Amino acid sequence: MRSTTPRAALRRAAGTLAAAGLLAAGSLALSAPARAAGPVMGFGGPAETALYPYPASGGPRQASVAITVDNLSRDEAHGRFEGAYTVTFDLGGIAGVADAAFDAEGGAECEITGTTGVCRGAGLAPGTNPLPELRVSAAAGSEEGDSGTIRITGTASGATFAPFTTRVGIGGPDLVMERAPLEQELRPGRTQPFPLAFANHGTRAADGVVLTLMYTRGIEFTERYENCVYSEDDAGQGVPVWTTALCSVEGSYEAGAVYELAEPLVLRATPRAYRDTLVYRINEAGPAPRGAEGAPGARSAPGARGNVLTLKEAPAVRSSDLDPRDNQQEIDFRTANTADFAAYGDTAAGRPGSTVGADIGFRNDGPAWIGDLRSGEPVATVDFTVPEGASVTAWPTGCRGVAADGEYREEQAGAPRYVCDTSMAVREDADLALHFDLKIVEAVTGASGVVEVRNTRSRDPLLPFDPDRSNNTASLVLNAPGTGDPDAAASGSTSGSAGGSGDGGSGGGTADGGSASTGSASTGSTSAGSGSTGSSGPAPQKSGTGGRLAATGTGAASAAGAAAALLLAGGLLYWATGRRATR
């Protein structure tokens, strides 16, 4: 099973957006340490956190300041810092403005004495390491507009930390996204208006807003706008899965008012739609919003010139939800559509003792793309039974050898059967090619192995989205009758396919899921075909490490969520802003 869920994948996409300054300028900050000997550590967290004013009655609302210790090592295998570390929070800057306390949960032991908070821990993995959240609330006697800073420093023997500062202020806008009344049962080609609206339940106006629209590849908006930047993100799947539109709209959005689009957007189910998701979110733009041009791993472009997305004040307040976590809404769509997963096999010939290569797999002949972004489960499994007289010596990363009955097998080489799971997304034009090397132990004329694309549950093999089951199986044939004397053949496979789809046995693919030119597969090939870019399928390996197939652009769906993981009960993009206020 994949340990990365769509929720986690989309969190990664959201983190990419936030780190690039795409949600709203200043919503997320990162410390940047200078060059230093030994491991280098930084801090991550919100640049600013707004608090509700101290109430006339009852207790004040809390908000969290989520700080991470960031091990900037790029070596995931050997970059872990094993030593002890201390992180110090100087809370003197918020004295009289906010009260603070640490949550009990987190990767370190934290306590506050006076105006100093100290967290102690040991071991920092490469990447982000969360500390217990600092819970802050308005202090008694504080007033609207008061603010202060928290300075965070770190020390460790043999490591260097860059200091980090975050601001806490009293009052601010509280943008609440309303849920749009959308039809969720669709048919390909159907359009519907999308009347987006949001309210400001805060204590001051928002100075410009950024509207984020994030949608999977089966749905789209019929218009693109000049004040929006559009990017595609694979959410860790190797092929574009999410499109994100970041639309900056200038103006002052007053507290207590509700705003809506001047003209509703139009949402359309494309011919490839099947199971799709739309996420929409509103944020204050901040003083200097930036575009998406620098988003890592995303291809970005501005919208069409001439069309400008605009907002207007609604005539009446239609929402009374004061929870600031409601900046975001998300909707799932089900489209009456199908996909056709067509298995293909191969033929090869060789004398005993030689090694031959074979390319097997399946194509999605569409029309729908298939993604299990909510569950994070693989879409399908390729189940390969090895032909008689052959022993597998190399297989793709992500495939695992099993016993003949499908049960666990410790020794991976020479297994009688291999199962290869896809990722959680397969494009409508995907070609998943898997290269195996097989040693001919005994020359058996016409030895045939089965290639089946099926549900991941072997006891329930039918693919629910694929009504054409006639092409879900194919054959890998070794030393087929009429191929000539196998003793005359050197190592390597012959070109062509066997069974199933009937053509394209060694089809390659491009990195974005389009088909590449096909070619015969050589014994030493690490890709599906000589015409591929090398990304059409996982490379074979000698020892086998298990795991999941890495690419779905050419057949199996690393990003992410995008922009874009996926999806989030508490808010897909909101986690990065550090403004998770609670009652």
N, C-alpha and C positions, 0 to 999 in steps of 0.2 A: 504494500500500500504506500502511496505517496504521503510523506510526512508533511508536505506543504499543502495546506488547504487553500481554496480560492480566496478565503478571507485573508490569509496570510499573504498570498500572492498579490492581492489588490492593495494590502497595506504597503507592500514594497513599492507598488506603483504610486500610491499616495505619497510615500516618503520621497520618491524621486521628484514628484511635482513640488512638494513642500520645500525640499532642499534647494530646488532651482528657483525658488521664490515665485511659484506660479499661482498658489492659492491666493495669497495677499502679501504684499511686501511687509516683511517684519513678522510674519506669523510664526516663523521658525528660524532659530539662529544656531550657528555652529561655531565653536571656538576653533581657531586655526593656529596651532603651535608652530613656532619657528623650528628650523632644523636643529636637531640635538642628537647626542649620542644615546644609544639605547632605545627602547620602545618609546613611541610618542603617543600620548593620550590627549584627547580633547573632550569637550563637553557638548551636548546637544540639549535643546529645550526651547521653550517659547521665548521670543524676544520680549513679549509683553503679555501680561495677564490682567484683565479687567475684572473688578469685583463689584457686586451690588453694594450700594451704600448701606451703612449700619441702620437696621430697621428701628422704627419707633417702638415696636413691640416684638417679642419673640427673638429667636437667635438669628445671627447673620448667616447668609448663605456662604458655603465654601466653594472654592475652585481649586483645581490641582495644578501644581507646577511640576511637570514631569521632566526630570533631568536624567540624562543618560551619560555614562562614561564611555567614550568612543575610542576603542583601540584601533588606531589607523593603520595597523599592519595589513598588508595585502596578501600575506601568506596564511591562508586559512588552516593549513595543515600544521604549521610550526610557529604561527604568530601569537599563540596564547601567552599572556604574561601570568606567571604563576605566583608572583610575590604578593605581599600584603600592601594595601594602599589605604590612604586616608583622604576623604573629601571634606572640606570645610565650607560651611555656608555662613557668610557674614550677613546677619539679619539686622544689623544696626541701621541700615538705610531705610528699612520699612517700619522702624519703631514709631508708634503712634498712628501709622497708616494701616497696617495689617497685622493680624496675629497669625502665627504659623505653628504647625505641628506635623510630624512625620507619620505616614501610614506604617502599619506594622509589617506589611508585606514588601518584599524587595530583595535585592541581591546583597545587601549590607546591613549591618546593625547601626541604627541612627538614633541620636538623642540631641535635645536642645537644652543648653544651659545659658540662661540670660539671653543675649542676642547672638549667640553662636550655636550653629548646628554642626555636628560632626558625624560622619558616616565612615565606618571601618569595614573593610572586606578584604578578600584575597582571591586572586585569579580573575583575569579579564580576557575573555575570548575576543578574537578579531571581530570588529563591527561594534554594534551598540550593546551596552550592558546597562539595563535600567536600574536606577536607585529607587528606594522607597519614595513614593510621591510625597511632595511637600504640600500639605493642605493649608490654604490661606483663606482668610476672611477679613472683612473690614473691621478695624479696631474701633472700640467705643470712643466717640469724640472725633472720629475722622469725618471729613466732608467731601462732597463731590469735587472732583478735580485733584485731590491729594494724590501724590504718587511717591514712590521711592524705589530703590534698586537693591537687589540681592547679588552679592559678589561671591562666586564659587571658585575655589582653588583646590588643587590636589597635590599630594606628595606620595612618593614611593621610592624605595631604594632601587636605583638602576633604571628609573623611568622618568619622563618629563611630561608635565601637564601644562596646558595653556589655560589661563584664567578665563572665566566666563561671567557675564553680567546679564541679568534679566530684570525687567522693570515690572512693578506691580502698581496699579492705579485704581482709584475709586471712580466708578461710573464708566459708561461707554454705551455704544449701541449693542443691541441684542437682536440679531436678525433671525427670524423664525420662518423656515420654508413651509408653505402649506402643501398638502397633498393634492395633486391634480387628479380630476376625475377622468381616468383613462380606461378604455376597453382593454382587457388583458388577453382575451381569446381572439386571435387574429387569423387572417388569411394572407398569403403572399400578395403584395401590391396594395393592400388596404392602407388608407391614410386616415388620420384623425387629428383634430386640433389639440394643441397642448397649451392650455391657458395657465401658465405659471404665475404664481403670486407669492409674495412674502410680506411679513410684517416686521416692524422695528419696535420691540417691547423694552428697549433699553432706556437710558437716562439722557442720552444725547444723540444727535444726528450722526449717521454714517457718511463719511466723506468719500463718495463713490463706492461702487460695489463691483465685485467680480462674480459672475454667474458661471458655475462649472456644470457642464453637461457631459456625462460619461456614459457611453452606450456600446453594447456589444455589436458584432459585425452583421447581425441579422436585421437590425433596424437602423434607420437614418432619418435625418431631418432634410426636408426638401429644399431648404434654402441655407446658404452660408453667408456670413455677415462680415463686413469690413472690420468691425471692432472686436472680432473673435479670432483667436489663434487655434488652429486645429492640429492635433497630433495623433499618431497611432502608436499604440503600445502593446507589446505582446504579453504583458502580465506574467512574464516568466515562461511563456509557452513556445517561444521560438518563432511565432508567426503573429501578425497583427490580430489581436482579439478585441481590443478596446479602441474606440475613438474618443478623444477628449476635446471638447471645445471650451476654451477659457475666454469669456466675453467680459470686457471691461466697459462699464457704463458710468459716465461721469454724473455728478450732481450731488445734492444734499438730500439724504433720505431721513426724514424727521422721525423722532421718537413718537410713538403712539399712532403712526400712520401705517397703512397697508399699500403696497405697490404691486402692479401687475404689468405684464408685457403690453406695450401699446398695440401690437398685433400678435395674436397667438402664433406660436410655432406650429408647423405641421410635421407630424411624425408618421413615417411610412415603414411598413414591413416589407423587406426586400424579398426577391425570389429565393434567397438562401436562408431565410429566417426559420428558426425552429424553437429553441428555448433561449430567450434573450432578456437582458436586464438594462434598465435605465436608472442612472443615479443623477440627481440634480441637487445643487448646493448653492448657497449664497454666503459670501464673505464681504466684509468691508475691504475696499481696495487698498487703503493705506496711502501714505504720501507719495510713493513712487512704485506703482505696480510694474512688474517686468513681464516680458513675453515669454513664450515657450521655446524660443529658438535654442536655448542651451540645455534643454531637458535631455539627460543622458538616456540613450537607447530609444529615443522617440524621433520620428520623422514629423516635422512640424511645418505648417504653412499658414499664411494669413487667409482670411476669407475673401469672398468676392468683393471687389470695389463697388460702391454704390448702395449696397444694402447695409443698413445700420440697425442693429438691434437696440431698441429703446424701451424705456419703462415709463409708466404714468401712475399717478396716485389713484388708488381705487376709491370709489364713492363711499364705501362703508367698510368698517372693520369686520372681518369675517373669522377672526381667530382670537381665542383667549388663552392660548397655550403659552405660558411664560417660561417654559423649559428651554434654556439656550442650546441644548443638545439637538433641538429640532431645526438646526440650520439645513439639514439634509433630509431628502426623501429618496426612496428607491422603489421601483416597480418591476416585477417579473412579467414577461409576456410568453404566451404559448401560441405558436403558429401552426396551423394544420398543414404540415409539410412532411417530406420524407427525404432520406438520404439513401444512396445505394453503395454499400461497401462491397467491392468486387475483389476477391482474392486472386492472386496470380502465383504460379509456380515457376519452374525452370526445368531444363534438361542439362545433363552433364555426362561425360564419359571419361573413364580412366582405367588404367590397369591396376591390379592389386599392388598396394604399397604407395601409390601416387595420391596426391591431394588435389581435389578439385574445388572450385568455387561455385557457389550458387546464390542467386538473388531471388528472394521470395517476398511476399508482402501483400498489400492491398491498396486499391485506389478508392477514393470517395468520388463517385461519379455524380454526386449531388442529387437534387439541386440544393439541399440544405447543408449548412455547416452544423456540426454537433459539438456542444460544449456542456460539461457538467461543472460549471463554475461555482455553484452553491455547495455541492458536496466535495468537490476537489478530487473525485474519483476518476480513474481512467475511463475513456469512452468505450474502448473495446480491447480485445486481446487477440493476438495472432498465436495460434496453437499449431506447432509444427511437429509432426511425427517423423522421425528420421528413417530413411529407406533402409531396407535390409541390406546387410553387407557393408554398411558405411558407419563411420564414427566421427562425430563432430570434434574438431580440434580448435576452432575459433568461432566465436559467436558475437553478436552485437552487445555492447553495454546496455543493460536494461532487460536483457533476456535472461531467463534462469532455467537451468536444466532440472527436470523432474523425472520421477519414475514413470513407467509406462501407464500406470493408473492415475497419474497426475499428482501423486503424493510427494512429500518432501524428499529430496535427494541431496546428500551432502556433497558428493563428488560431482562437479559440474561438467567436466570434460567427458565426452563419450556418453552422454545421457541419451536415452531412447526418445526423449521428447523435450521440446523447449517451448516455454510460454513467454510472450513478449507483450507487456501492457503498453498501450499508448498513454499519452498525457491526457489532461482533462479537456482538450479542445482539438478538433480535427476540422480543418478547413473544407469547404465545399469542393475544392479542386486538389486536395492533398493526394500525394503518392508516398506511401510508407514502404520503402525498400529496405530489406534486411539481408545483409550479406553473411553467409555461413561458409566456412571451409570444412570440407569433409574428407577424411582419409578413406580410400577404398581398401577395406580389409579383405573383402572377398568379392570377386566379380560376379554379380547376380544380374543376369540379363533382365532388363525391364523392371528392376527394383523401384518401387514407387512409395513415396512418403506423402502424407496428407498435410496440406496447408489450409487452415481454417481460420477465418476471422469471425469472432463470436463475442457474445457478452462476456464480461469479466467473471461472471459466476458460471462455472462449468456445468452445474446442475440445471441451469436455466440459460442455455446457449443462444437463444434467439435475440437478435438485436431489435429492440422495440421500435426503432425509427426506420428499419429497413424491411419493407414488405417483400422484396425480391430475394428469396433465399437460395435461388438456383445457382447464384454465382458466389456464394459465401465460402466455397471450398475449391481448392485447386490441387495440383500434384507436382511434386518434385520427382522426376524420373531419372534414374541413373542407368547408363548403358542400355538405352532403349533399343529394341529390335530395329535393325535397319540403320543404326548409327555407325556401323563399321566395327572393325576389330578393336576392342578397348585397349589391347596391348599396343596398338599403334598410336594411341592418343597419349600425349604428354599431359602433365597436370594442367588443370584449368577447365572451365565449363564451356559448353557450346552455347551459342546465342539462341534466344527464343524462350517461350514460356510454355507451360503445360497446364491444361485444365483451367477451370475457373473462368476468368474474363477472356482468355483466348488470345490476348495480345499484350505486348509491352512487358515481357517477363522481367527485364532488367531496367525498367524505367527509373530515371533519376529524377531529381527535383531541384528547384531553386530554393534559396533561403527563405523566400516569402511564400512558398507554397505553390508556385506555378510549376508546371512540368518542364523538365529540362530535356534535351535531346537524349535518346537512349543509345546504348552501346553495349557491346559484349563485355562481360565482367571477367577480369583476369584473376588469377589465383591470388595475387598480392594486393588486390584492390581493397581499399578501405571505404569505398563509397558504393552506391547502388549501381552505377554505370559509368562508363568512361566519359560520357557527355555531361555528367553532373558537376556541380560546383563543390562537391565534397560535403554538402549539408543535407543530402537527401535521406540519409539514414545513419544510425550510429555505426561507428567503426567496429570491426570484429576485434575480439580480444583473445589472448591466449589463455588466460587463467579465469576470466569471468569475475566481475565484481557484483553482479546483481544490480538492482535498482530499476529505474524507470527509463523508458526511451526519452531522449532529450528533445527531439524536434517534432513538431506537428505541422510545420509549414510545408514540409514535403511528405507528411504522413502522420506524424504524431505531434501533439501540441507541447522558465528559469525565472512575473513583469511580469503582475504586474502589470496586482494590481496597483489600469491604470491605471494611460494614466489612470495605471492605472490601474492585500489583498485582502467572494470574494466578498457572501457579502456581509455587511456589517450591521449588526443590531444596534450598535452604539454610534455608528457613523463612519463610513469608509474613509473619508478624507479628514474628518474632524479630529482624529486621534493626534495628528501632527501639530495642531494649533495649540495644544496645552490649555484649552479653555473649557474643560469639562466641568462646568459648574453644576452643583447639586443643591437641592433644597436643604 
